[in-house]
């Protein structure tokens, strides 16, 4: 191909470059819009089809923009050189430098597109942090160690009805919460399973002489194995059963784990009965409820 033909081809490319610059710019702008849309959709709860569309727009805009830039805005040739001795002549070296300068000049003169490309890639990188940040959830604080039970808390049912000492017969069982927290989103750790194992005061362990008035015993409903709700009571054996992994807890010995993978007993809530016959807690739990995560580093 002659030098005249090469320059003729380059002049034709120059005609289409303004149009292609606009196309590349539009691609990068669409990528930024798609990335922002992806981040907003995910942050608001997510919708797989919408997220997929925005992800396609974000990645496709960057990809099409870069490919179009390389194909239409950078000198392509073809450049033909007859092969001869391997050593380059001075004029060939000068021609190579000139060719490189033309390519670098084309890129350097399009700072606007460079900024758009940087913006598209930068925004996409920032939005990719959203799943990491949002999926961490709220900081737990002391919620894994402290429940809403405290001295004098009334025992109430899920609908807010106060539990009286006369409500359960021997062998009866119900789930209760501290009054005022039965409707809280975090009430899972407050759930207590209340069992009436006898009609006289029960002592499950030394130091717990007053914890079981009139045979009422209260234990955390959160299993110490995997956090499942312990909701089944076997009256004949006086044992609580976790249906997830079949852990058994003996209520008469302070919900000691007698079978299954649970590593420790269910925390017991100390109770008392006030002058109106209302069941109340003497205090909160004396240990964290649920799986023993605090012991795993020991």
Secondary structure, DSSP 4 states (H G I P E B T S, - for coil): --HHHHHHHHHHHHHHHHHHHHHHHHHHHHHHHHHHHHHHHHHTT--HHHHHHHHHHHHHHHHHHHHHHHHHSS-----------SSPPHHHHHHHHHHHHHHHHHHHT-HHHHHHHHHHHHHHHHHTHHHHHHHT-S--TTTTT--S--TTPBEE-TT-PBPBTTS--TT-EEEEEETT-TT-TTTTTT-EEEEE--SS-B--STT-TTSBGGGEEEEESB-TTT--B--EEETTTTEEEETTTTEEEEGGGTSEEEESS--SPPPEEPEEE-TTSBEEESSS-SS--SS-GGGTT-
